[in-house]
Amino acid sequence: MPIGLRGVGKTVLLNRFAEIATHEGVKVGFIEAPETGNFRSLLAIRLRKILLEMSTGPVKRSVTKALGVLKSFTVQLPDGSTIALGVDPLLGQADSGLLSEDLTDVLVSVGQAAADQDTGLLLAIGEVQYLAAEELGALITAIHRTTQLELPVVLVGAGLPQLPGLAGDAKSYAERLFEFPTIGSLPPNQAADAIRLPALDLGVHYEPEAIEVVVGESQGYPYFLQEWGYHVWNGSPGSPITLADVQSVRAGVIATLDENFFLVRLDRLTPKEKEYLRAMAELGPGPHRSGDIAAELDVKVESVAPRRSGLITKGMIYSPAHGDTAFSVPLFDDFLRRVLP
C-alpha cells in the first residue's frame, strides 16, 4: 500500500497496477474510498460487475454461489439500497450483520469463483484512510483469510501517511500482511530529468539555471513539477528555455496551484479548522508539536484536540509521531500564508 502526501502519484500507481492486472487477465475492482461511508455499496457494485462477467458462457457452480453470497451481503447494506443480481440470497453466508465476517464470506466466495475461472481478483482502493475503522478492519480480516486459503485475491491500496497506523490499530497483524512503501518528492537529479528529458525528446533544451529554479520551486513534488512543466512549455517562445522564461510564468503557476490544488481543500474546512492550520503555517512546514500549535493559538492543547482530530479525519493533517502534527498537502504552509491574513 503506497503512502504519501497529496500529489505524489499514488493514484497513478494504482491505475498502473490495475492496467497490468487487466493485461494479465485478472479482474479488477477499482474503488476510491469515500468519506460518506458507503464503501460497502461501492464494493458490492464492483464485485457484481466482476461476477456477472464471469457468468457469461458456461457458468460454474462457484460463480453462482458467489452471486448468492453477494446477494446476501447486499441485504445488509447500511443505506438500504439493493443490487439486482438475479439470484436468491444464500442463507448463512454474508448475512450475520458482522461486517468482518460477512466481507470475508464475500471475498472468499469471489476468490473461489475466480480460481475456478482461471483468473484472479485485484481490489485497488484509493484514499484508504477514509475507511471507517470497522471497514478497514473487516477488509484486512477478509484479505488475511483469502491469503490463508491461497485464493487469487490481491488488495492494493494507497493513502496518506497515517495509513500504517490506522491499519495497525484495526488489526495488529496488518504490518505482516501489507507493505507500506513511502512515495515522496523526487530527489533533485530525478526532478530535473522529469523536466528536461521530455522536452529534449521533442528537440527543446532547458538552460541549467531554468531547471534549477523549477526544481527548487516545486521541491520535487510530481504534481507541482507537472504544473511547472506545463506552464513553462506553453509560455516559452522557443528553445532553449531560459531562466527568464521560467520566471515569467511563476505567478501563473502559483495561481493555478492555489485554485486547482490548494483552495479546493481549504474550502472544506470550518473557520476554526482554518485557524488551526494557519497557526501551523506560521510555524513553518512542520512537523510541529501539538503544544507549539496550541501556544501559537494562545489556547490549551486540550481545547483544540477536537479540531486536530477533525482535520486528521478530513485528511488535511497527520501525525508522523506521537504529539507531532504535519500537513498532508505539500507546500500548504506557503499557500496558507498567501491567502489567510
Summary of the structure (lengths in Angstrom):
residues: 341
radius of gyration: 23.6
end to end distance: 37.9
largest distance: 70.8
contacts: 1094
relative contact order: 0.11
helix: 58%
strand: 9%
